[in-house]
Amino acid sequence: LLYIINTMSTDIWARWLLNGGTWNYTEIPVHYPKEYLQAVQASSVLACIFCILGLFVFVAQLYTLPKGKRFLFTGAFQLLAWLCIMIAASIYTDIFHKDKEQGWYGASFILAWISVCLTFISCITYFILRKKTA
């Protein structure tokens, strides 16, 4: 998740300032609510972990489980990933950068909301595939 002004870029891990044509790393300002920031960071990391686990479980289920039970665990991991992505994007949208009059959200913010939709569609697809093969 990213917020951009012409000379500044802030994400959930750091702030980057444009100084003399180069971007310099700085710490996130202390006025950011740490609890919310940590919740967004943790949810983002968990979403990645659940997506990766879902991929590995998908491959394992193809060769180990009988038809009708194959995609249940993969769908569950995708559902957990969707929940984590939704939590991270919702908290970031609601808490951070509300008082800013200039600037815009970056591409990663838009991609986070697109991934919310795509992960939910993926989750539903796995549950439907499980039903159709039964």
OpenMM code with the backbone's topology and positions (N, CA, C; nanometers):
from openmm import Vec3, app, unit

residues = "LEU LEU TYR ILE ILE ASN THR MET SER THR ASP ILE TRP ALA ARG TRP LEU LEU ASN GLY GLY THR TRP ASN TYR THR GLU ILE PRO VAL HIS TYR PRO LYS GLU TYR LEU GLN ALA VAL GLN ALA SER SER VAL LEU ALA CYS ILE PHE CYS ILE LEU GLY LEU PHE VAL PHE VAL ALA GLN LEU TYR THR LEU PRO LYS GLY LYS ARG PHE LEU PHE THR GLY ALA PHE GLN LEU LEU ALA TRP LEU CYS ILE MET ILE ALA ALA SER ILE TYR THR ASP ILE PHE HIS LYS ASP LYS GLU GLN GLY TRP TYR GLY ALA SER PHE ILE LEU ALA TRP ILE SER VAL CYS LEU THR PHE ILE SER CYS ILE THR TYR PHE ILE LEU ARG LYS LYS THR ALA".split()
positions = [
    Vec3(0.0849, -0.1169, 0.0000),
    Vec3(0.0000, 0.0000, 0.0000),
    Vec3(0.0891, 0.1226, 0.0000),
    Vec3(0.0508, 0.2214, -0.0776),
    Vec3(0.1408, 0.3309, -0.1055),
    Vec3(0.0641, 0.4617, -0.1153),
    Vec3(0.1220, 0.5683, -0.0631),
    Vec3(0.0671, 0.7024, -0.0760),
    Vec3(0.1772, 0.7929, -0.1289),
    Vec3(0.1472, 0.8731, -0.2301),
    Vec3(0.2501, 0.9483, -0.3001),
    Vec3(0.2155, 1.0965, -0.3063),
    Vec3(0.3142, 1.1802, -0.2795),
    Vec3(0.3132, 1.3232, -0.3092),
    Vec3(0.4357, 1.3439, -0.3981),
    Vec3(0.4437, 1.4514, -0.4722),
    Vec3(0.5518, 1.4697, -0.5692),
    Vec3(0.6913, 1.4461, -0.5122),
    Vec3(0.7163, 1.4841, -0.3875),
    Vec3(0.8509, 1.4699, -0.3300),
    Vec3(0.8557, 1.3685, -0.2169),
    Vec3(0.7468, 1.2938, -0.1973),
    Vec3(0.7428, 1.1977, -0.0875),
    Vec3(0.6587, 1.0768, -0.1270),
    Vec3(0.7019, 0.9601, -0.0817),
    Vec3(0.6285, 0.8361, -0.1032),
    Vec3(0.6285, 0.7588, 0.0285),
    Vec3(0.5115, 0.7189, 0.0723),
    Vec3(0.4995, 0.6473, 0.1990),
    Vec3(0.4283, 0.5152, 0.1752),
    Vec3(0.4862, 0.4070, 0.2264),
    Vec3(0.4190, 0.2779, 0.2217),
    Vec3(0.4070, 0.2253, 0.3650),
    Vec3(0.3776, 0.0982, 0.3814),
    Vec3(0.3573, 0.0465, 0.5176),
    Vec3(0.4871, 0.0104, 0.5866),
    Vec3(0.5998, 0.0227, 0.5168),
    Vec3(0.7281, -0.0136, 0.5758),
    Vec3(0.8203, 0.1061, 0.5952),
    Vec3(0.8103, 0.2080, 0.5106),
    Vec3(0.9048, 0.3196, 0.5184),
    Vec3(0.8475, 0.4419, 0.4467),
    Vec3(0.9193, 0.5516, 0.4594),
    Vec3(0.8892, 0.6744, 0.3863),
    Vec3(1.0117, 0.7089, 0.3025),
    Vec3(0.9878, 0.7490, 0.1790),
    Vec3(1.0953, 0.7857, 0.0871),
    Vec3(1.0782, 0.9321, 0.0502),
    Vec3(1.1861, 1.0104, 0.0644),
    Vec3(1.1840, 1.1529, 0.0319),
    Vec3(1.2749, 1.1802, -0.0865),
    Vec3(1.2249, 1.2621, -0.1804),
    Vec3(1.3045, 1.3004, -0.2958),
    Vec3(1.3884, 1.4216, -0.2579),
    Vec3(1.5209, 1.4044, -0.2617),
    Vec3(1.6121, 1.5106, -0.2226),
    Vec3(1.7270, 1.5160, -0.3223),
    Vec3(1.7319, 1.6218, -0.4029),
    Vec3(1.8395, 1.6359, -0.5001),
    Vec3(1.8361, 1.5326, -0.6111),
    Vec3(1.7211, 1.4859, -0.6474),
    Vec3(1.7091, 1.3887, -0.7556),
    Vec3(1.7228, 1.2433, -0.7133),
    Vec3(1.7473, 1.2171, -0.5854),
    Vec3(1.7559, 1.0788, -0.5373),
    Vec3(1.6538, 1.0559, -0.4267),
    Vec3(1.6035, 0.9353, -0.4205),
    Vec3(1.5078, 0.8979, -0.3176),
    Vec3(1.5838, 0.8487, -0.1952),
    Vec3(1.5538, 0.9053, -0.0797),
    Vec3(1.6210, 0.8701, 0.0451),
    Vec3(1.5228, 0.8040, 0.1406),
    Vec3(1.5671, 0.6930, 0.1992),
    Vec3(1.4869, 0.6171, 0.2956),
    Vec3(1.4814, 0.6915, 0.4286),
    Vec3(1.3630, 0.7029, 0.4856),
    Vec3(1.3455, 0.7561, 0.6210),
    Vec3(1.2467, 0.6670, 0.6948),
    Vec3(1.2434, 0.6814, 0.8231),
    Vec3(1.1492, 0.6047, 0.9049),
    Vec3(1.0078, 0.6597, 0.8863),
    Vec3(0.9110, 0.5768, 0.9156),
    Vec3(0.7719, 0.6209, 0.9136),
    Vec3(0.7528, 0.7206, 1.0272),
    Vec3(0.6784, 0.8280, 1.0050),
    Vec3(0.6608, 0.9295, 1.1092),
    Vec3(0.6033, 0.8711, 1.2383),
    Vec3(0.6419, 0.9302, 1.3494),
    Vec3(0.5980, 0.8795, 1.4796),
    Vec3(0.4506, 0.9056, 1.5052),
    Vec3(0.3903, 0.9993, 1.4331),
    Vec3(0.2484, 1.0267, 1.4555),
    Vec3(0.1563, 0.9218, 1.3928),
    Vec3(0.2117, 0.8291, 1.3147),
    Vec3(0.1307, 0.7202, 1.2613),
    Vec3(0.0902, 0.6287, 1.3762),
    Vec3(-0.0341, 0.5867, 1.3814),
    Vec3(-0.0760, 0.4943, 1.4880),
    Vec3(-0.0088, 0.3576, 1.4713),
    Vec3(0.0805, 0.3253, 1.5627),
    Vec3(0.1623, 0.2039, 1.5516),
    Vec3(0.0786, 0.0762, 1.5516),
    Vec3(-0.0268, 0.0728, 1.6314),
    Vec3(-0.1083, -0.0493, 1.6385),
    Vec3(-0.1726, -0.0801, 1.5046),
    Vec3(-0.2250, 0.0242, 1.4398),
    Vec3(-0.2881, 0.0034, 1.3098),
    Vec3(-0.1847, -0.0317, 1.2036),
    Vec3(-0.0712, 0.0341, 1.2095),
    Vec3(0.0348, 0.0060, 1.1138),
    Vec3(0.0828, -0.1386, 1.1260),
    Vec3(0.1003, -0.1847, 1.2478),
    Vec3(0.1422, -0.3235, 1.2686),
    Vec3(0.0343, -0.4215, 1.2245),
    Vec3(-0.0915, -0.3856, 1.2434),
    Vec3(-0.2003, -0.4723, 1.1974),
    Vec3(-0.2005, -0.4831, 1.0455),
    Vec3(-0.1768, -0.3714, 0.9762),
    Vec3(-0.1712, -0.3730, 0.8300),
    Vec3(-0.0514, -0.4545, 0.7823),
    Vec3(0.0648, -0.4353, 0.8459),
    Vec3(0.1837, -0.5106, 0.8080),
    Vec3(0.1649, -0.6597, 0.8312),
    Vec3(0.1133, -0.6964, 0.9459),
    Vec3(0.0933, -0.8382, 0.9777),
    Vec3(-0.0093, -0.9021, 0.8846),
    Vec3(-0.1173, -0.8318, 0.8576),
    Vec3(-0.2199, -0.8868, 0.7682),
    Vec3(-0.1668, -0.9042, 0.6271),
    Vec3(-0.0837, -0.8113, 0.5820),
    Vec3(-0.0254, -0.8226, 0.4483),
    Vec3(0.0678, -0.9428, 0.4386),
    Vec3(0.1499, -0.9625, 0.5393),
    Vec3(0.2414, -1.0763, 0.5396),
    Vec3(0.1636, -1.2075, 0.5482),
    Vec3(0.0624, -1.2119, 0.6340),
    Vec3(-0.0191, -1.3335, 0.6458),
    Vec3(-0.0909, -1.3656, 0.5157),
    Vec3(-0.1389, -1.2640, 0.4458),
    Vec3(-0.2055, -1.2879, 0.3181),
    Vec3(-0.1102, -1.3539, 0.2187),
    Vec3(0.0129, -1.3069, 0.2130),
    Vec3(0.1125, -1.3685, 0.1245),
    Vec3(0.1406, -1.5124, 0.1650),
    Vec3(0.1534, -1.5359, 0.2940),
    Vec3(0.1814, -1.6713, 0.3433),
    Vec3(0.0658, -1.7660, 0.3094),
    Vec3(-0.0575, -1.7221, 0.3317),
    Vec3(-0.1723, -1.8076, 0.3023),
    Vec3(-0.1857, -1.8350, 0.1520),
    Vec3(-0.1539, -1.7366, 0.0683),
    Vec3(-0.1584, -1.7601, -0.0769),
    Vec3(-0.0546, -1.8634, -0.1198),
    Vec3(0.0654, -1.8527, -0.0661),
    Vec3(0.1707, -1.9482, -0.0996),
    Vec3(0.1352, -2.0871, -0.0483),
    Vec3(0.0851, -2.0949, 0.0748),
    Vec3(0.0427, -2.2250, 0.1282),
    Vec3(-0.0704, -2.2838, 0.0455),
    Vec3(-0.1618, -2.1986, 0.0002),
    Vec3(-0.2707, -2.2447, -0.0854),
    Vec3(-0.2200, -2.3064, -0.2148),
    Vec3(-0.1156, -2.2468, -0.2717),
    Vec3(-0.0575, -2.3023, -0.3937),
    Vec3(0.0046, -2.4389, -0.3683),
    Vec3(0.0810, -2.4518, -0.2606),
    Vec3(0.1430, -2.5804, -0.2290),
    Vec3(0.0383, -2.6864, -0.1943),
    Vec3(-0.0643, -2.6472, -0.1214),
    Vec3(-0.1715, -2.7413, -0.0860),
    Vec3(-0.2464, -2.7840, -0.2115),
    Vec3(-0.2664, -2.6913, -0.3048),
    Vec3(-0.3333, -2.7241, -0.4304),
    Vec3(-0.2587, -2.8350, -0.5046),
    Vec3(-0.1287, -2.8189, -0.5176),
    Vec3(-0.0483, -2.9193, -0.5879),
    Vec3(-0.0509, -3.0526, -0.5125),
    Vec3(-0.0407, -3.0467, -0.3811),
    Vec3(-0.0423, -3.1695, -0.3017),
    Vec3(-0.1773, -3.2401, -0.3105),
    Vec3(-0.2858, -3.1636, -0.3123),
    Vec3(-0.4186, -3.2237, -0.3172),
    Vec3(-0.4469, -3.2914, -0.4508),
    Vec3(-0.3874, -3.2424, -0.5565),
    Vec3(-0.4100, -3.3045, -0.6872),
    Vec3(-0.3671, -3.4498, -0.6888),
    Vec3(-0.2634, -3.4820, -0.6135),
    Vec3(-0.2068, -3.6166, -0.6174),
    Vec3(-0.2432, -3.7033, -0.4977),
    Vec3(-0.3024, -3.6466, -0.3928),
    Vec3(-0.3250, -3.7258, -0.2723),
    Vec3(-0.4712, -3.7487, -0.2377),
    Vec3(-0.5571, -3.6532, -0.2624),
    Vec3(-0.6967, -3.6672, -0.2193),
    Vec3(-0.7867, -3.7164, -0.3321),
    Vec3(-0.8933, -3.7890, -0.2967),
    Vec3(-0.9862, -3.8346, -0.4000),
    Vec3(-1.0733, -3.7198, -0.4497),
    Vec3(-1.1368, -3.7413, -0.5639),
    Vec3(-1.2262, -3.6393, -0.6189),
    Vec3(-1.3373, -3.6087, -0.5190),
    Vec3(-1.3765, -3.4835, -0.5151),
    Vec3(-1.4806, -3.4405, -0.4236),
    Vec3(-1.4263, -3.3792, -0.2961),
    Vec3(-1.3016, -3.4074, -0.2644),
    Vec3(-1.2401, -3.3498, -0.1451),
    Vec3(-1.1147, -3.2711, -0.1802),
    Vec3(-1.0840, -3.2599, -0.3074),
    Vec3(-0.9555, -3.2070, -0.3491),
    Vec3(-0.9325, -3.0606, -0.3145),
    Vec3(-1.0250, -2.9761, -0.3408),
    Vec3(-0.9968, -2.8333, -0.3353),
    Vec3(-1.0509, -2.7663, -0.2097),
    Vec3(-1.0929, -2.8430, -0.1123),
    Vec3(-1.1480, -2.7855, 0.0097),
    Vec3(-1.0419, -2.7100, 0.0889),
    Vec3(-0.9248, -2.7682, 0.1083),
    Vec3(-0.8195, -2.7018, 0.1862),
    Vec3(-0.7614, -2.5815, 0.1114),
    Vec3(-0.7492, -2.5939, -0.0208),
    Vec3(-0.7007, -2.4812, -0.1000),
    Vec3(-0.7977, -2.3644, -0.0917),
    Vec3(-0.9259, -2.3931, -0.1001),
    Vec3(-1.0270, -2.2883, -0.0853),
    Vec3(-1.0226, -2.2242, 0.0516),
    Vec3(-0.9965, -2.3044, 0.1552),
    Vec3(-0.9871, -2.2495, 0.2911),
    Vec3(-0.8667, -2.1563, 0.3043),
    Vec3(-0.7531, -2.1937, 0.2469),
    Vec3(-0.6364, -2.1054, 0.2510),
    Vec3(-0.6610, -1.9777, 0.1718),
    Vec3(-0.7297, -1.9887, 0.0585),
    Vec3(-0.7621, -1.8691, -0.0191),
    Vec3(-0.8600, -1.7799, 0.0566),
    Vec3(-0.9520, -1.8407, 0.1308),
    Vec3(-1.0449, -1.7624, 0.2116),
    Vec3(-0.9712, -1.6872, 0.3218),
    Vec3(-0.8742, -1.7522, 0.3850),
    Vec3(-0.7933, -1.6846, 0.4868),
    Vec3(-0.7094, -1.5727, 0.4256),
    Vec3(-0.6543, -1.5965, 0.3072),
    Vec3(-0.5770, -1.4922, 0.2387),
    Vec3(-0.6661, -1.3740, 0.2037),
    Vec3(-0.7869, -1.4010, 0.1551),
    Vec3(-0.8810, -1.2946, 0.1225),
    Vec3(-0.9147, -1.2128, 0.2469),
    Vec3(-0.9381, -1.2806, 0.3576),
    Vec3(-0.9705, -1.2105, 0.4811),
    Vec3(-0.8550, -1.1199, 0.5250),
    Vec3(-0.7324, -1.1690, 0.5158),
    Vec3(-0.6159, -1.0891, 0.5549),
    Vec3(-0.5958, -0.9693, 0.4625),
    Vec3(-0.6130, -0.9895, 0.3319),
    Vec3(-0.6002, -0.8785, 0.2376),
    Vec3(-0.7073, -0.7741, 0.2642),
    Vec3(-0.8293, -0.8195, 0.2898),
    Vec3(-0.9397, -0.7278, 0.3165),
    Vec3(-0.9138, -0.6474, 0.4438),
    Vec3(-0.8631, -0.7125, 0.5470),
    Vec3(-0.8331, -0.6431, 0.6723),
    Vec3(-0.7254, -0.5372, 0.6500),
    Vec3(-0.6169, -0.5742, 0.5829),
    Vec3(-0.5067, -0.4804, 0.5600),
    Vec3(-0.5513, -0.3606, 0.4766),
    Vec3(-0.6192, -0.3859, 0.3674),
    Vec3(-0.6618, -0.2758, 0.2801),
    Vec3(-0.7664, -0.1879, 0.3475),
    Vec3(-0.8549, -0.2480, 0.4241),
    Vec3(-0.9583, -0.1699, 0.4924),
    Vec3(-0.9000, -0.0806, 0.6010),
    Vec3(-0.8111, -0.1348, 0.6818),
    Vec3(-0.7489, -0.0542, 0.7874),
    Vec3(-0.6676, 0.0587, 0.7259),
    Vec3(-0.5893, 0.0280, 0.6234),
    Vec3(-0.5070, 0.1308, 0.5598),
    Vec3(-0.5940, 0.2412, 0.5010),
    Vec3(-0.7023, 0.2038, 0.4360),
    Vec3(-0.7906, 0.3022, 0.3745),
    Vec3(-0.8583, 0.3888, 0.4799),
    Vec3(-0.8996, 0.3292, 0.5897),
    Vec3(-0.9749, 0.4029, 0.6907),
    Vec3(-0.8868, 0.4894, 0.7804),
    Vec3(-0.7688, 0.4446, 0.8158),
    Vec3(-0.6885, 0.5111, 0.9177),
    Vec3(-0.5863, 0.6088, 0.8602),
    Vec3(-0.5163, 0.5708, 0.7552),
    Vec3(-0.4021, 0.6486, 0.7094),
    Vec3(-0.4382, 0.7462, 0.5976),
    Vec3(-0.3775, 0.8628, 0.6001),
    Vec3(-0.3824, 0.9647, 0.4958),
    Vec3(-0.5212, 1.0242, 0.4739),
    Vec3(-0.6061, 1.0224, 0.5747),
    Vec3(-0.7387, 1.0816, 0.5594),
    Vec3(-0.7320, 1.2346, 0.5593),
    Vec3(-0.6352, 1.2914, 0.6308),
    Vec3(-0.6278, 1.4364, 0.6436),
    Vec3(-0.5433, 1.5029, 0.5351),
    Vec3(-0.4918, 1.4261, 0.4435),
    Vec3(-0.4083, 1.4805, 0.3364),
    Vec3(-0.4956, 1.5395, 0.2268),
    Vec3(-0.4626, 1.6627, 0.1869),
    Vec3(-0.5389, 1.7265, 0.0803),
    Vec3(-0.4745, 1.7083, -0.0562),
    Vec3(-0.3442, 1.6871, -0.0577),
    Vec3(-0.2769, 1.6636, -0.1842),
    Vec3(-0.2160, 1.5239, -0.1824),
    Vec3(-0.1804, 1.4759, -0.2999),
    Vec3(-0.1243, 1.3425, -0.3087),
    Vec3(-0.2259, 1.2425, -0.3592),
    Vec3(-0.1804, 1.1207, -0.3802),
    Vec3(-0.2663, 1.0160, -0.4337),
    Vec3(-0.2146, 0.8810, -0.3866),
    Vec3(-0.3017, 0.7840, -0.3942),
    Vec3(-0.2615, 0.6484, -0.3626),
    Vec3(-0.1891, 0.5897, -0.4829),
    Vec3(-0.0875, 0.5112, -0.4564),
    Vec3(-0.0065, 0.4532, -0.5636),
    Vec3(-0.0695, 0.3282, -0.6221),
    Vec3(0.0015, 0.2707, -0.7162),
    Vec3(-0.0469, 0.1523, -0.7866),
    Vec3(-0.0633, 0.0334, -0.6930),
    Vec3(0.0212, 0.0224, -0.5912),
    Vec3(0.0099, -0.0924, -0.5011),
    Vec3(-0.1191, -0.0866, -0.4192),
    Vec3(-0.1680, 0.0326, -0.3908),
    Vec3(-0.2963, 0.0462, -0.3207),
    Vec3(-0.4097, -0.0053, -0.4087),
    Vec3(-0.4060, 0.0325, -0.5341),
    Vec3(-0.5086, -0.0139, -0.6281),
    Vec3(-0.4976, -0.1646, -0.6479),
    Vec3(-0.3757, -0.2150, -0.6589),
    Vec3(-0.3557, -0.3593, -0.6743),
    Vec3(-0.4021, -0.4366, -0.5507),
    Vec3(-0.3898, -0.3765, -0.4333),
    Vec3(-0.4382, -0.4430, -0.3123),
    Vec3(-0.5891, -0.4633, -0.3194),
    Vec3(-0.6620, -0.3621, -0.3649),
    Vec3(-0.8072, -0.3780, -0.3750),
    Vec3(-0.8464, -0.4718, -0.4887),
    Vec3(-0.7710, -0.4723, -0.5961),
    Vec3(-0.7969, -0.5690, -0.7032),
    Vec3(-0.7702, -0.7109, -0.6525),
    Vec3(-0.6650, -0.7274, -0.5722),
    Vec3(-0.6347, -0.8607, -0.5186),
    Vec3(-0.7411, -0.9079, -0.4206),
    Vec3(-0.8081, -0.8158, -0.3525),
    Vec3(-0.9203, -0.8545, -0.2664),
    Vec3(-1.0265, -0.9244, -0.3510),
    Vec3(-1.0608, -0.8628, -0.4629),
    Vec3(-1.1629, -0.9211, -0.5511),
    Vec3(-1.1168, -1.0531, -0.6125),
    Vec3(-0.9947, -1.0556, -0.6630),
    Vec3(-0.9460, -1.1766, -0.7298),
    Vec3(-0.9265, -1.2927, -0.6329),
    Vec3(-0.8834, -1.2651, -0.5115),
    Vec3(-0.8668, -1.3724, -0.4136),
    Vec3(-1.0022, -1.4288, -0.3731),
    Vec3(-1.1023, -1.3434, -0.3604),
    Vec3(-1.2362, -1.3925, -0.3279),
    Vec3(-1.2916, -1.4783, -0.4419),
    Vec3(-1.2714, -1.4346, -0.5640),
    Vec3(-1.3159, -1.5136, -0.6795),
    Vec3(-1.2433, -1.6477, -0.6828),
    Vec3(-1.1141, -1.6472, -0.6537),
    Vec3(-1.0361, -1.7712, -0.6497),
    Vec3(-1.0899, -1.8655, -0.5421),
    Vec3(-1.1191, -1.8111, -0.4264),
    Vec3(-1.1733, -1.8915, -0.3163),
    Vec3(-1.3053, -1.9576, -0.3570),
    Vec3(-1.3944, -1.8797, -0.4117),
    Vec3(-1.5248, -1.9330, -0.4541),
    Vec3(-1.5062, -2.0379, -0.5639),
    Vec3(-1.4132, -2.0136, -0.6551),
    Vec3(-1.3876, -2.1086, -0.7633),
    Vec3(-1.3423, -2.2434, -0.7090),
    Vec3(-1.2540, -2.2426, -0.6097),
    Vec3(-1.2090, -2.3694, -0.5518),
    Vec3(-1.3231, -2.4443, -0.4851),
    Vec3(-1.4107, -2.3721, -0.4161),
    Vec3(-1.5248, -2.4392, -0.3537),
    Vec3(-1.6218, -2.4926, -0.4576),
    Vec3(-1.6422, -2.4217, -0.5685),
    Vec3(-1.7294, -2.4699, -0.6762),
    Vec3(-1.6658, -2.5906, -0.7459),
    Vec3(-1.5355, -2.5862, -0.7695),
    Vec3(-1.4672, -2.7016, -0.8311),
    Vec3(-1.4816, -2.8267, -0.7458),
    Vec3(-1.4747, -2.8108, -0.6149),
    Vec3(-1.4899, -2.9247, -0.5267),
    Vec3(-1.6281, -2.9858, -0.5406),
    Vec3(-1.7286, -2.9018, -0.5522),
    Vec3(-1.8668, -2.9523, -0.5673),
    Vec3(-1.8881, -3.0214, -0.7016),
    Vec3(-1.8287, -2.9667, -0.8088),
    Vec3(-1.8522, -3.0230, -0.9411),
    Vec3(-1.7838, -3.1570, -0.9599),
    Vec3(-1.6751, -3.1815, -0.8880),
    Vec3(-1.6060, -3.3082, -0.9058),
    Vec3(-1.6601, -3.4165, -0.8128),
    Vec3(-1.7524, -3.3816, -0.7266),
    Vec3(-1.8062, -3.4799, -0.6320),
    Vec3(-1.8993, -3.5765, -0.7001),
] * unit.nanometer
topology = app.Topology()
chain = topology.addChain("A")
for resn in residues:
    res = topology.addResidue(resn, chain)
    for name in ("N", "CA", "C"):
        topology.addAtom(name, app.Element.getBySymbol(name[0]), res)
